[in-house]
Amino acid sequence: MTPTTTPAPTTTTTSDWQRWQTSWDRQQEWYMPDREERFRVMIDLVEALVGTTPRVLDLACGTGSISERLLRRLPGATTVCVDIDPALLTIGRGHFTGDERVSFVEADLTRPDWTEELPHTSYDAVLTATALHWFDTEPLRDLYGALAGLVREGGVFLNADHMRDESAPRINAALHELHSARQEKQRADGALDWSAWWQEVSRDPALARPAAKRFALLGDPRKPAPEGAKRDRPTATDWHVDTLREQGFSEVRQVWCSASDALVAALR
């Protein structure tokens, strides 16, 4: 299969890609106020485990937020950003225009052959955040197995995602209430949630076509999610730790956590 990797384009556009990148970051921070802290810890681990010039796979990259922080801190790194969302990839490509350290791949991580789309067969580090919680148990198990084949010996996989500890329901409830109250105040001050952000995206002429493609492919986030069958999505940190070990990673542990999120590191 011919790789679909493309460098960040050099064509001009009327859209302000830096504004969209910043807007995406602010929208994500509305849900995760400690987002920058988890990125800092993630990049600390990359530097400690694989050095300052790693080849990195930015998995389910969105607009490339992880890659931006990585390259700012480790300018000798290179990244391959992979995602299925054409609108977010358009913003990412525009934002990194002319930066030869960054390339993009549009691929469906649920397909068994998605790794064939990548330009390299081995990476020093694979990084991802707040994306894999969308996967059901068995597809995520398969993805972890595929990643064990992509991370070089001695390399690292880092996943920062929603991983709840259900053994502490009262603590969870109290923190949820506090976070929800803060979100409502921020919304009153003009913060955009997921739906409102996508409303803005759909109004940008430069993003209208990729946004329409995204809505057809993944659903329209401007509308309430339809009720469907109950999903089988793993949320406990222990499940991720145990499954990564089963799939071939030699050392796995939680290295950072907040009220409802955790960063798990897996070393090959």
BELGIVEN-V881891 format. One record per helix or strand of 3 or more residues. SS is the DSSP state (alpha for helix, beta for strand). FROM is the first residue (numbers start at 1). TO is the last residue. If there is no record, write none. Layout:
ss=<SS/SS>
from=<FROM/FROM>
to=<TO/TO>
//
This chain:
ss=<alpha/alpha/beta/alpha/beta/alpha/beta/alpha/beta/alpha/alpha/beta/alpha/alpha/alpha/alpha/beta/beta>
from=<17/35/55/65/78/86/102/114/123/132/137/151/169/194/208/237/251/261>
to=<31/50/59/73/83/95/106/117/129/134/150/162/188/203/218/246/257/267>
//
